């Protein structure tokens, strides 16, 4: 399965994932994350699609990650689920459709 299919499966089945990506500032990084969405970023506002995650292992606490497809090296579904209510604290406008109840 390619990374994008794994990402979509993780969103739809609410799996936490391990991601390995190339950070421009810090090189190769591995993190445990909640998958959020795939699409343009409001933060970068450049129209490029990115993989969006909640980084659960950031030393400064949970942190949003937006990773360009060419920088995502590996994604693996972990044996751990998440509850959207624990992470989604805004009215979402997802690009990727999902059935997360009121968090969809």
DRENDREN-723138 format. One record per atom (N, C-alpha, C, CB): residue number from 1; residue in one letter; chain; atom name; x, y, z. Coordinates in nm, 2 decimals, padded with zeros to 4 digits. Glycine has a CB too. Layout:
  seq  type  mol  atom       x       y       z
  NUM     a    A    CA       X       Y       Z
...
This chain:
  seq  type  mol  atom       x       y       z
    1     x    A     N   00.08  -00.12   00.00
    1     x    A    CA   00.00   00.00   00.00
    1     x    A     C   00.09   00.12   00.00
    1     x    A    CB  -00.10   00.00   00.12
    2     x    A     N   00.06   00.22  -00.08
    2     x    A    CA   00.14   00.34  -00.09
    2     x    A     C   00.10   00.44   00.03
    2     x    A    CB   00.12   00.42  -00.22
    3     x    A     N   00.18   00.53   00.06
    3     x    A    CA   00.16   00.62   00.17
    3     x    A     C   00.03   00.69   00.17
    3     x    A    CB   00.27   00.72   00.17
    4     x    A     N  -00.02   00.74   00.06
    4     x    A    CA  -00.14   00.81   00.06
    4     x    A     C  -00.26   00.72   00.09
    4     x    A    CB  -00.17   00.87  -00.09
    5     x    A     N  -00.26   00.59   00.04
    5     x    A    CA  -00.36   00.50   00.08
    5     x    A     C  -00.36   00.47   00.23
    5     x    A    CB  -00.35   00.37   00.00
    6     x    A     N  -00.24   00.45   00.29
    6     x    A    CA  -00.22   00.43   00.43
    6     x    A     C  -00.28   00.55   00.51
    6     x    A    CB  -00.07   00.40   00.46
    7     x    A     N  -00.25   00.67   00.46
    7     x    A    CA  -00.29   00.79   00.53
    7     x    A     C  -00.45   00.79   00.53
    7     x    A    CB  -00.24   00.91   00.46
    8     x    A     N  -00.51   00.77   00.42
    8     x    A    CA  -00.66   00.77   00.41
    8     x    A     C  -00.72   00.66   00.50
    8     x    A    CB  -00.70   00.75   00.26
    9     x    A     N  -00.66   00.54   00.50
    9     x    A    CA  -00.71   00.43   00.58
    9     x    A     C  -00.70   00.48   00.73
    9     x    A    CB  -00.63   00.30   00.56
   10     x    A     N  -00.59   00.54   00.77
   10     x    A    CA  -00.57   00.58   00.91
   10     x    A     C  -00.68   00.69   00.95
   10     x    A    CB  -00.43   00.64   00.93
   11     x    A     N  -00.71   00.78   00.86
   11     x    A    CA  -00.81   00.88   00.89
   11     x    A     C  -00.95   00.81   00.90
   11     x    A    CB  -00.82   00.98   00.77
   12     x    A     N  -00.98   00.73   00.81
   12     x    A    CA  -01.11   00.66   00.81
   12     x    A     C  -01.14   00.57   00.92
   12     x    A    CB  -01.14   00.59   00.68
   13     x    A     N  -01.03   00.50   00.96
   13     x    A    CA  -01.04   00.40   01.07
   13     x    A     C  -00.99   00.45   01.21
   13     x    A    CB  -00.97   00.27   01.04
   14     x    A     N  -00.95   00.58   01.21
   14     x    A    CA  -00.90   00.65   01.33
   14     x    A     C  -00.78   00.58   01.39
   14     x    A    CB  -01.01   00.66   01.43
   15     x    A     N  -00.68   00.55   01.31
   15     x    A    CA  -00.56   00.49   01.36
   15     x    A     C  -00.45   00.60   01.38
   15     x    A    CB  -00.50   00.39   01.27
   16     x    A     N  -00.37   00.59   01.49
   16     x    A    CA  -00.26   00.67   01.51
   16     x    A     C  -00.15   00.62   01.42
   16     x    A    CB  -00.21   00.68   01.66
   17     x    A     N  -00.06   00.70   01.37
   17     x    A    CA   00.04   00.66   01.27
   17     x    A     C   00.18   00.70   01.32
   17     x    A    CB   00.01   00.72   01.13
   18     x    A     N   00.28   00.63   01.27
   18     x    A    CA   00.42   00.68   01.28
   18     x    A     C   00.46   00.73   01.14
   18     x    A    CB   00.51   00.56   01.32
   19     x    A     N   00.51   00.85   01.14
   19     x    A    CA   00.55   00.91   01.02
   19     x    A     C   00.70   00.95   01.02
   19     x    A    CB   00.47   01.04   00.99
   20     x    A     N   00.77   00.93   00.91
   20     x    A    CA   00.91   00.97   00.89
   20     x    A     C   00.91   01.07   00.78
   20     x    A    CB   01.00   00.84   00.86
   21     x    A     N   00.96   01.19   00.81
   21     x    A    CA   00.96   01.29   00.71
   21     x    A     C   01.09   01.37   00.71
   21     x    A    CB   00.84   01.39   00.73
   22     x    A     N   01.12   01.44   00.60
   22     x    A    CA   01.24   01.52   00.59
   22     x    A     C   01.20   01.66   00.62
   22     x    A    CB   01.30   01.51   00.45
   23     x    A     N   01.25   01.71   00.73
   23     x    A    CA   01.23   01.85   00.77
   23     x    A     C   01.34   01.94   00.72
   23     x    A    CB   01.22   01.86   00.93
   24     x    A     N   01.31   02.05   00.65
   24     x    A    CA   01.41   02.13   00.59
   24     x    A     C   01.50   02.18   00.70
   24     x    A    CB   01.34   02.26   00.53
   25     x    A     N   01.45   02.21   00.82
   25     x    A    CA   01.53   02.27   00.93
   25     x    A     C   01.61   02.16   01.01
   25     x    A    CB   01.45   02.34   01.03
   26     x    A     N   01.56   02.04   01.02
   26     x    A    CA   01.62   01.94   01.11
   26     x    A     C   01.65   01.81   01.05
   26     x    A    CB   01.52   01.92   01.23
   27     x    A     N   01.63   01.79   00.92
   27     x    A    CA   01.66   01.66   00.86
   27     x    A     C   01.55   01.56   00.88
   27     x    A    CB   01.79   01.61   00.91
   28     x    A     N   01.59   01.43   00.88
   28     x    A    CA   01.49   01.32   00.89
   28     x    A     C   01.44   01.32   01.04
   28     x    A    CB   01.55   01.19   00.85
   29     x    A     N   01.30   01.32   01.05
   29     x    A    CA   01.24   01.31   01.18
   29     x    A     C   01.13   01.20   01.18
   29     x    A    CB   01.17   01.45   01.22
   30     x    A     N   01.12   01.13   01.29
   30     x    A    CA   01.01   01.03   01.31
   30     x    A     C   00.92   01.07   01.42
   30     x    A    CB   01.07   00.89   01.33
   31     x    A     N   00.79   01.07   01.40
   31     x    A    CA   00.70   01.11   01.50
   31     x    A     C   00.57   01.02   01.50
   31     x    A    CB   00.65   01.26   01.48
   32     x    A     N   00.51   01.01   01.62
   32     x    A    CA   00.38   00.95   01.64
   32     x    A     C   00.28   01.06   01.62
   32     x    A    CB   00.37   00.87   01.78
   33     x    A     N   00.18   01.03   01.53
   33     x    A    CA   00.08   01.14   01.50
   33     x    A     C  -00.06   01.09   01.48
   33     x    A    CB   00.13   01.21   01.37
   34     x    A     N  -00.15   01.19   01.49
   34     x    A    CA  -00.29   01.17   01.45
   34     x    A     C  -00.30   01.23   01.31
   34     x    A    CB  -00.39   01.24   01.55
   35     x    A     N  -00.35   01.15   01.21
   35     x    A    CA  -00.37   01.20   01.08
   35     x    A     C  -00.49   01.30   01.07
   35     x    A    CB  -00.38   01.09   00.98
   36     x    A     N  -00.48   01.41   01.02
   36     x    A    CA  -00.59   01.51   01.01
   36     x    A     C  -00.65   01.52   00.87
   36     x    A    CB  -00.54   01.65   01.06
   37     x    A     N  -00.56   01.56   00.77
   37     x    A    CA  -00.62   01.59   00.64
   37     x    A     C  -00.51   01.59   00.54
   37     x    A    CB  -00.70   01.72   00.65
   38     x    A     N  -00.55   01.60   00.41
   38     x    A    CA  -00.46   01.62   00.30
   38     x    A     C  -00.52   01.73   00.21
   38     x    A    CB  -00.44   01.49   00.22
   39     x    A     N  -00.45   01.83   00.19
   39     x    A    CA  -00.50   01.94   00.11
   39     x    A     C  -00.42   02.07   00.14
   39     x    A    CB  -00.65   01.97   00.14
   40     x    A     N  -00.46   02.18   00.08
   40     x    A    CA  -00.39   02.30   00.10
   40     x    A     C  -00.38   02.35   00.25
   40     x    A    CB  -00.45   02.42   00.02
   41     x    A     N  -00.28   02.42   00.28
   41     x    A    CA  -00.26   02.47   00.41
   41     x    A     C  -00.30   02.62   00.42
   41     x    A    CB  -00.11   02.45   00.46
   42     x    A     N  -00.38   02.65   00.53
   42     x    A    CA  -00.41   02.79   00.55
   42     x    A     C  -00.28   02.86   00.61
   42     x    A    CB  -00.53   02.81   00.65
   43     x    A     N  -00.20   02.79   00.67
   43     x    A    CA  -00.08   02.85   00.73
   43     x    A     C   00.02   02.90   00.63
   43     x    A    CB  -00.01   02.75   00.83
   44     x    A     N   00.04   02.81   00.53
   44     x    A    CA   00.14   02.85   00.42
   44     x    A     C   00.08   02.92   00.31
   44     x    A    CB   00.21   02.72   00.37
   45     x    A     N  -00.05   02.90   00.29
   45     x    A    CA  -00.13   02.98   00.19
   45     x    A     C  -00.06   02.98   00.05
   45     x    A    CB  -00.15   03.12   00.24
   46     x    A     N   00.00   02.87   00.01
   46     x    A    CA   00.06   02.86  -00.12
   46     x    A     C  -00.01   02.77  -00.22
   46     x    A    CB   00.21   02.82  -00.11
   47     x    A     N  -00.12   02.72  -00.18
   47     x    A    CA  -00.20   02.63  -00.27
   47     x    A     C  -00.15   02.49  -00.28
   47     x    A    CB  -00.21   02.69  -00.40
   48     x    A     N  -00.04   02.46  -00.22
   48     x    A    CA   00.02   02.32  -00.23
   48     x    A     C  -00.05   02.23  -00.13
   48     x    A    CB   00.17   02.32  -00.21
   49     x    A     N  -00.08   02.11  -00.18
   49     x    A    CA  -00.14   02.01  -00.09
   49     x    A     C  -00.03   01.95   00.00
   49     x    A    CB  -00.20   01.89  -00.18
   50     x    A     N  -00.07   01.93   00.12
   50     x    A    CA   00.02   01.88   00.23
   50     x    A     C  -00.06   01.77   00.31
   50     x    A    CB   00.07   01.99   00.32
   51     x    A     N   00.02   01.68   00.37
   51     x    A    CA  -00.03   01.59   00.47
   51     x    A     C  -00.03   01.67   00.60
   51     x    A    CB   00.05   01.46   00.48
   52     x    A     N  -00.15   01.67   00.67
   52     x    A    CA  -00.16   01.74   00.80
   52     x    A     C  -00.18   01.64   00.91
   52     x    A    CB  -00.28   01.84   00.79
   53     x    A     N  -00.10   01.66   01.02
   53     x    A    CA  -00.10   01.57   01.13
   53     x    A     C  -00.10   01.65   01.26
   53     x    A    CB   00.02   01.47   01.13
   54     x    A     N  -00.14   01.59   01.37
   54     x    A    CA  -00.12   01.64   01.50
   54     x    A     C   00.00   01.55   01.56
   54     x    A    CB  -00.24   01.63   01.60
   55     x    A     N   00.11   01.62   01.58
   55     x    A    CA   00.24   01.56   01.63
   55     x    A     C   00.22   01.53   01.78
   55     x    A    CB   00.36   01.64   01.59
   56     x    A     N   00.21   01.41   01.82
   56     x    A    CA   00.20   01.37   01.96
   56     x    A     C   00.33   01.37   02.03
   56     x    A    CB   00.13   01.24   01.97
   57     x    A     N   00.44   01.38   01.97
   57     x    A    CA   00.57   01.36   02.03
   57     x    A     C   00.66   01.49   02.03
   57     x    A    CB   00.64   01.25   01.97
   58     x    A     N   00.60   01.60   01.99
   58     x    A    CA   00.68   01.72   01.99
   58     x    A     C   00.72   01.75   02.13
   58     x    A    CB   00.59   01.84   01.92
   59     x    A     N   00.85   01.79   02.15
   59     x    A    CA   00.90   01.82   02.28
   59     x    A     C   00.82   01.93   02.35
   59     x    A    CB   01.04   01.85   02.27
   60     x    A     N   00.76   02.02   02.27
   60     x    A    CA   00.69   02.14   02.32
   60     x    A     C   00.54   02.11   02.34
   60     x    A    CB   00.71   02.26   02.23
   61     x    A     N   00.50   01.98   02.32
   61     x    A    CA   00.36   01.95   02.33
   61     x    A     C   00.30   01.92   02.20
   61     x    A    CB   00.28   02.05   02.41
   62     x    A     N   00.17   01.88   02.19
   62     x    A    CA   00.11   01.85   02.06
   62     x    A     C   00.12   01.97   01.97
   62     x    A    CB  -00.04   01.82   02.08
   63     x    A     N   00.15   01.94   01.84
   63     x    A    CA   00.18   02.04   01.75
   63     x    A     C   00.13   02.00   01.61
   63     x    A    CB   00.34   02.07   01.75
   64     x    A     N   00.08   02.09   01.53
   64     x    A    CA   00.04   02.05   01.40
   64     x    A     C   00.15   02.05   01.30
   64     x    A    CB  -00.07   02.16   01.35
   65     x    A     N   00.16   01.94   01.22
   65     x    A    CA   00.26   01.92   01.12
   65     x    A     C   00.19   01.93   00.98
   65     x    A    CB   00.33   01.79   01.14
   66     x    A     N   00.25   02.00   00.89
   66     x    A    CA   00.20   02.00   00.75
   66     x    A     C   00.32   01.96   00.66
   66     x    A    CB   00.15   02.15   00.71
   67     x    A     N   00.31   01.85   00.60
   67     x    A    CA   00.42   01.79   00.53
   67     x    A     C   00.39   01.78   00.38
   67     x    A    CB   00.46   01.65   00.59
   68     x    A     N   00.48   01.83   00.30
   68     x    A    CA   00.46   01.82   00.15
   68     x    A     C   00.48   01.67   00.11
   68     x    A    CB   00.57   01.91   00.08
   69     x    A     N   00.41   01.62   00.02
   69     x    A    CA   00.42   01.48  -00.02
   69     x    A     C   00.56   01.43  -00.05
   69     x    A    CB   00.33   01.46  -00.15
   70     x    A     N   00.64   01.52  -00.11
   70     x    A    CA   00.78   01.48  -00.14
   70     x    A     C   00.87   01.47  -00.02
   70     x    A    CB   00.84   01.57  -00.24
   71     x    A     N   00.82   01.52   00.09
   71     x    A    CA   00.90   01.51   00.22
   71     x    A     C   00.86   01.40   00.31
   71     x    A    CB   00.89   01.65   00.29
   72     x    A     N   00.74   01.34   00.28
   72     x    A    CA   00.69   01.23   00.36
   72     x    A     C   00.77   01.10   00.31
   72     x    A    CB   00.54   01.21   00.34
   73     x    A     N   00.85   01.05   00.40
   73     x    A    CA   00.93   00.93   00.36
   73     x    A     C   00.86   00.80   00.39
   73     x    A    CB   01.06   00.93   00.44
   74     x    A     N   00.79   00.79   00.50
   74     x    A    CA   00.72   00.67   00.54
   74     x    A     C   00.61   00.70   00.63
   74     x    A    CB   00.83   00.57   00.60
   75     x    A     N   00.50   00.62   00.62
   75     x    A    CA   00.39   00.62   00.72
   75     x    A     C   00.35   00.48   00.75
   75     x    A    CB   00.27   00.71   00.66
   76     x    A     N   00.33   00.46   00.88
   76     x    A    CA   00.29   00.32   00.92
   76     x    A     C   00.18   00.34   01.03
   76     x    A    CB   00.41   00.25   00.99
   77     x    A     N   00.07   00.25   01.01
   77     x    A    CA  -00.04   00.25   01.10
   77     x    A     C   00.01   00.18   01.23
   77     x    A    CB  -00.16   00.18   01.04
   78     x    A     N  -00.01   00.24   01.34
   78     x    A    CA   00.02   00.18   01.47
   78     x    A     C  -00.10   00.11   01.53
   78     x    A    CB   00.07   00.29   01.57
   79     x    A     N  -00.08   00.02   01.63
   79     x    A    CA  -00.19  -00.05   01.69
   79     x    A     C  -00.25   00.03   01.80
   79     x    A    CB  -00.13  -00.19   01.75
   80     x    A     N  -00.29   00.15   01.76
   80     x    A    CA  -00.35   00.24   01.86
   80     x    A     C  -00.45   00.34   01.79
   80     x    A    CB  -00.24   00.33   01.93
   81     x    A     N  -00.57   00.35   01.84
   81     x    A    CA  -00.67   00.43   01.78
   81     x    A     C  -00.68   00.57   01.86
   81     x    A    CB  -00.81   00.36   01.79
   82     x    A     N  -00.74   00.66   01.79
   82     x    A    CA  -00.77   00.79   01.86
   82     x    A     C  -00.91   00.83   01.85
   82     x    A    CB  -00.68   00.90   01.79
   83     x    A     N  -00.95   00.92   01.93
   83     x    A    CA  -01.09   00.97   01.93
   83     x    A     C  -01.09   01.11   01.88
   83     x    A    CB  -01.16   00.96   02.08
   84     x    A     N  -01.16   01.14   01.77
   84     x    A    CA  -01.15   01.28   01.72
   84     x    A     C  -01.19   01.39   01.83
   84     x    A    CB  -01.25   01.29   01.60
   85     x    A     N  -01.28   01.36   01.92
   85     x    A    CA  -01.32   01.45   02.02
   85     x    A     C  -01.20   01.50   02.11
   85     x    A    CB  -01.43   01.40   02.11
   86     x    A     N  -01.10   01.42   02.12
   86     x    A    CA  -00.98   01.45   02.20
   86     x    A     C  -00.88   01.54   02.12
   86     x    A    CB  -00.91   01.32   02.23
   87     x    A     N  -00.90   01.56   01.99
   87     x    A    CA  -00.81   01.64   01.92
   87     x    A     C  -00.87   01.75   01.84
   87     x    A    CB  -00.73   01.55   01.82
   88     x    A     N  -01.00   01.74   01.80
   88     x    A    CA  -01.06   01.84   01.71
   88     x    A     C  -01.14   01.94   01.80
   88     x    A    CB  -01.15   01.78   01.61
   89     x    A     N  -01.09   02.06   01.81
   89     x    A    CA  -01.15   02.16   01.90
   89     x    A     C  -01.19   02.29   01.82
   89     x    A    CB  -01.05   02.20   02.01
   90     x    A     N  -01.23   02.27   01.70
   90     x    A    CA  -01.27   02.37   01.61
   90     x    A     C  -01.37   02.31   01.51
   90     x    A    CB  -01.15   02.43   01.53
   91     x    A     N  -01.44   02.40   01.44
   91     x    A    CA  -01.53   02.35   01.33
   91     x    A     C  -01.45   02.32   01.21
   91     x    A    CB  -01.65   02.46   01.30
   92     x    A     N  -01.43   02.19   01.19
   92     x    A    CA  -01.34   02.15   01.07
   92     x    A     C  -01.41   02.17   00.94
   92     x    A    CB  -01.30   02.00   01.09
   93     x    A     N  -01.32   02.19   00.84
   93     x    A    CA  -01.35   02.20   00.70
   93     x    A     C  -01.25   02.11   00.63
   93     x    A    CB  -01.35   02.35   00.64
   94     x    A     N  -01.27   01.98   00.65
   94     x    A    CA  -01.18   01.88   00.59
   94     x    A     C  -01.18   01.88   00.44
   94     x    A    CB  -01.21   01.74   00.65
   95     x    A     N  -01.07   01.85   00.38
   95     x    A    CA  -01.06   01.82   00.23
   95     x    A     C  -01.10   01.67   00.21
   95     x    A    CB  -00.92   01.86   00.18
   96     x    A     N  -01.05   01.58   00.30
   96     x    A    CA  -01.07   01.44   00.28
   96     x    A     C  -01.20   01.41   00.36
   96     x    A    CB  -00.95   01.36   00.34
   97     x    A     N  -01.30   01.35   00.29
   97     x    A    CA  -01.43   01.31   00.36
   97     x    A     C  -01.40   01.20   00.46
   97     x    A    CB  -01.53   01.27   00.25
   98     x    A     N  -01.47   01.20   00.57
   98     x    A    CA  -01.46   01.10   00.67
   98     x    A     C  -01.59   01.09   00.75
   98     x    A    CB  -01.34   01.12   00.76
   99     x    A     N  -01.61   00.99   00.82
   99     x    A    CA  -01.72   00.97   00.91
   99     x    A     C  -01.67   00.98   01.05
   99     x    A    CB  -01.80   00.84   00.88
  100     x    A     N  -01.66   01.10   01.10
  100     x    A    CA  -01.62   01.12   01.24
  100     x    A     C  -01.73   01.18   01.32
  100     x    A    CB  -01.49   01.21   01.25
  101     x    A     N  -01.85   01.16   01.28
  101     x    A    CA  -01.97   01.22   01.35
  101     x    A     C  -01.97   01.37   01.34
  101     x    A    CB  -01.97   01.17   01.50
  102     x    A     N  -01.99   01.43   01.46
  102     x    A    CA  -01.99   01.58   01.46
  102     x    A     C  -01.85   01.64   01.43
  102     x    A    CB  -02.04   01.63   01.59
  103     x    A     N  -01.75   01.56   01.42
  103     x    A    CA  -01.61   01.61   01.39
  103     x    A     C  -01.58   01.59   01.24
  103     x    A    CB  -01.51   01.54   01.48
  104     x    A     N  -01.68   01.55   01.16
  104     x    A    CA  -01.65   01.53   01.02
  104     x    A     C  -01.65   01.65   00.94
  104     x    A    CB  -01.76   01.43   00.96
